[in-house]
Amino acid sequence: MTGPAWVRLADLAELQPGFARRQTPHPDGTVGGIPVLRPPDVNGGELSEEPGLRVPDADAAGLARYRLAAGDILCVRTGRPGACAAVTPHQVDWLHSDTLFRIRPGSGVDPTYLAHYLSSPAAQDWILRRVHRGSGIPSITSRDLADLPVPLPGLDEQREAAEIMSAVTEKIAAHRRIAETASELRTALALRLFSAPK
């Protein structure tokens, strides 16, 4: 029995770095404009729903090629190379900076399957072994990332694997939310029960 074929990432998806910030962004926290995702917005396999950087609408008009679409995956290029997360419907039409790669899967690969594979220990280990540190800031080149080998079973098997991984990921996220809520409750109780006398 043979295993899945291995295919270069560049043969399955389009890799596109984001835009360089020649446009004048709004300061962090400013309301209005188009949100821009950066490495700090890729965390724990998820993308921030409230990024701190936005580009004014007038500037964003010339950045159509950097708009995000359903099925896209963002991968950190500099800082924490390899951290990846799938674009959700909430982030469609947002922008990504040049410190991220946008990976846009082609028709031969299931986007959810690819997103889970890119976050797997095997893929992360491969990426980290190719990180460049010459400038002092860890980074990976598009040429290196393009060569990442991806196991490619049939689409039905990809979707089955993606379903299993998504179900487990959702359970992890649910437990994380429970832990965060319990931690907040403990802090609130400690402040109430053990506050110093005034």
Secondary structure, DSSP 4 states (H G I P E B T S, - for coil): ----EEEEGGGTEEEEE-B-TTS-PBPTT--SSEEEE-GGGEETTEE-SS-SEEE-HHHHTT-GGGB--TT-EEEE-BSSTT-EEEPPGGGTT-EEBTTEEEEEE-TTS-HHHHHHHHTSHHHHHHHHTT-B-TTSS-B--HHHHHT-EEEE--HHHHHHHHHHHHHHHHHHHHHHHHHHHHHHHHHHHHHHHSPPP-
